Amino acid sequence: MRFYKTVLEAVDNTCRDLLVRGITIESNSYQDKKLVGEDRFVKELTNVDFAITKPNLELDEALEYCFKKEWKKIKKYCEQEIKDRISGKPLNPGNSHKIRKDMWNQFIHDHKFSYTYAERMARQLPLIIDCLKKDSGTRQAVMSIWNPDIDMQNTNLGGGNRIPCSLLYQFTIRYGALDCLYVMRSNSFFEHHVIDLYCAVGIMKYLAKQCGVKLGTLTFMAGSLHAFQWSLKKVKRF
């Protein structure tokens, strides 16, 4: 596993790895959309993992790295998404999507998303906080985003519906600091990677404050980290 000090360092090195070492695969779907033509060819790294020892550093710089002139808008979106997730309310569609209507309105059907992180986290967050407060050495503070009873239905798979890219977050307190293991099945680099890291850090900061401890290390794992053709065409750095 690679260790990085800041979010920007992790994002920069991961981008280089993806573009240099990634293999091309065929994919039939993105979110709940079917892919056709050259859009089916995706550059991918599998089994990606790294740890960020100072995850509160260079967050804004990482957003600017990926989103260029739009980064301040993306930061506003991230901050609102964090507020939605830690609200304790099963918000759907929530508030963050209003900041990026161009991105998210296409996935709203019957006035709702197929899921939101706020929905999946609402009941679990208080339990996580209680678990960590009662036993600082616990290994059981796991917040599951993936729900196989819903997400593995045949009608949802293969682009039939949006299903979570995140699987789980595990929180531990070691040496007076809150650490997080963040596991994803799938992560689209240019659209979502740095946003997912930013939001994970936001949840860590919230839990650390609730538990009265310092911010620790963020460890990230993804079964598939990839880039779609429409994003690769915009990349001029390599």
Helices and strands as residue ranges (DSSP letters): E 2-4, H 7-21, E 23-26, E 29-30, E 33-34, G 37-40, E 41-52, H 59-67, G 68-70, H 71-85, G 96-100, H 101-104, G 105-107, H 117-121, H 124-134, E 142-144, H 148-151, E 166-174, E 177-188, I 189-193, H 194-211, E 214-227, H 229-232
